[in-house]
Amino acid sequence: MKKSRAFLAAAMFAAVTFASLAAQDSKAAPQKAEEPQPGVRHATSSGQYSGMYSFLKDGEFVQVTVEEEGRVTGFISRYGEGESDKGAFLDQYFRSAKLDGIKLVFTTETVHAVWFDFKGRVERGEGKNPGDEAYYVLQGTLTENTSDPQKKVTSHAREVEFKMFPAEASPVPEARK
């Protein structure tokens, strides 16, 4: 009787151990994002686009943070060019922004009667490896809008390409929850 109880206990222990191992194996392993292949023009994971990109002048930049479901936050840091802010560093946060696949659009808040609209896309740049300078670039049309005291708006559109800064120069903030 003792032998059969010991055998039964050992069999139950083996069954429980086997079942828990099988359950662990059957869980889907987290999938790693595929590394973009050289020559491929579009990236596969929108979170990879988060980072700091060059802007119009040396020392200016665009910070882009891609969150869940294409939600985008960020800002432009640039030098002021108006009479009251000439040379001052200004931050213009995104009022609205969205990423749909590789298509990126954003509009900044108005600061000192100036705001920006960007309509373009995120492309693979000339950087060879993730984290390299210009691994991704923002290409598209940037429209600078200015409003005078009489509320007359003047818009100036231009084609731009903003290069992603190297990884060590642009820590990527975590998405807000």
Buried (B, 14 or more C-beta within 10 A) or exposed (E): EEEEEEEEEEEEEEEEEEEEEEEEEEEEEEEEEEEBEEEEEEBEEBBBBBBBBBBBEEEBBBBBBBBEEBEBBBBBBBBBBEEEBEEEEBEBBBEEBEBEEBEBBBBBBBBBBBBBBBBBBBBBBEBEEBBBBBBBBBBBEBBBBBBEEEEEEEEEEEEBBBBBBBBEEBEBEEEEE
